[in-house]
Amino acid sequence: MAVGSKRGLFDFDSLTPALKRLLPQIDAGVDLAFDYVQPRAESYARTNAPWVDRTGNARNGLFARHEKTPMVIHRLVIYHTMPYGLWLEVRWSGRYAIIGPTMFHSAPELALVVAESVRRAVDILGR
């Protein structure tokens, strides 16, 4: 039986229309949250990379990107653009790694910002 009140012979579903309004709002909020955290993660990676620069190319080649498929997936990707970036991450037991530490640093902040954006979307539609 559908949620809501009876109207004639059919049940009136009040949940589906509310979700149809809510999901785009949540997706927009999540999009803004990722766009907010992305430059902060990139800055953290560049600032806290543990190696000593010789040319600065590896540090300046660290980037973060928000990849998304609306209403499906949001992903924060942190990556090297220099060919030897992989070796900075894995050689010497990860002594010069920065991608993993950046994710560990950025994930809690991202989770808080996403949760707040979802809460705001629910609050706005709940009024």
Backbone hydrogen bonds, N-H to C=O, Kabsch-Sander energy under -0.5 kcal/mol:
donor,donor_aa,acceptor,acceptor_aa,energy
7,R,10,F,-1.9
10,F,7,R,-1.4
12,F,5,S,-1.6
13,D,11,D,-0.6
14,S,3,V,-1.5
14,S,12,F,-0.7
18,A,14,S,-1.0
19,L,15,L,-2.5
20,K,16,T,-2.3
21,R,17,P,-1.4
22,L,18,A,-2.2
23,L,19,L,-2.7
25,Q,21,R,-0.8
26,I,22,L,-2.6
27,D,23,L,-2.6
28,A,24,P,-2.2
29,G,25,Q,-2.1
30,V,26,I,-2.7
31,D,27,D,-2.4
32,L,28,A,-2.2
33,A,29,G,-2.2
34,F,30,V,-2.5
35,D,31,D,-2.3
36,Y,32,L,-1.7
37,V,33,A,-2.1
38,Q,34,F,-2.3
40,R,36,Y,-0.6
41,A,37,V,-2.5
42,E,38,Q,-2.1
43,S,39,P,-2.3
44,Y,40,R,-2.3
45,A,41,A,-2.5
46,R,42,E,-2.2
47,T,43,S,-2.5
48,N,44,Y,-2.6
49,A,45,A,-0.8
53,D,51,W,-0.5
60,N,56,G,-2.5
61,G,57,N,-1.1
62,L,59,R,-1.3
63,F,79,Y,-2.5
65,R,77,V,-2.7
67,E,65,R,-0.8
67,E,75,R,-2.9
69,T,73,I,-2.5
72,V,69,T,-2.5
73,I,69,T,-2.0
75,R,67,E,-2.8
77,V,65,R,-3.1
77,V,75,R,-0.6
78,I,76,L,-0.5
79,Y,63,F,-2.7
81,T,61,G,-0.9
85,G,82,M,-2.0
86,L,83,P,-0.6
88,L,84,Y,-1.4
89,E,85,G,-1.4
90,V,86,L,-1.9
91,R,87,W,-2.0
93,S,90,V,-0.6
94,G,91,R,-0.9
95,R,91,R,-0.6
95,R,92,W,-1.3
96,Y,88,L,-0.5
96,Y,91,R,-0.6
97,A,94,G,-1.7
102,T,98,I,-2.1
103,M,99,I,-2.2
104,F,100,G,-2.6
105,H,101,P,-1.9
106,S,102,T,-2.7
107,A,103,M,-2.6
109,E,105,H,-0.6
110,L,106,S,-2.6
111,A,107,A,-2.7
112,L,108,P,-2.1
113,V,109,E,-2.4
114,V,110,L,-2.7
115,A,111,A,-2.5
116,E,112,L,-2.3
117,S,113,V,-2.1
118,V,114,V,-2.4
119,R,115,A,-2.5
120,R,116,E,-2.3
121,A,117,S,-2.0
122,V,118,V,-2.4
123,D,119,R,-2.5
124,I,120,R,-2.6
125,L,121,A,-2.0
126,G,122,V,-1.8
127,R,123,D,-0.7
127,R,124,I,-0.7
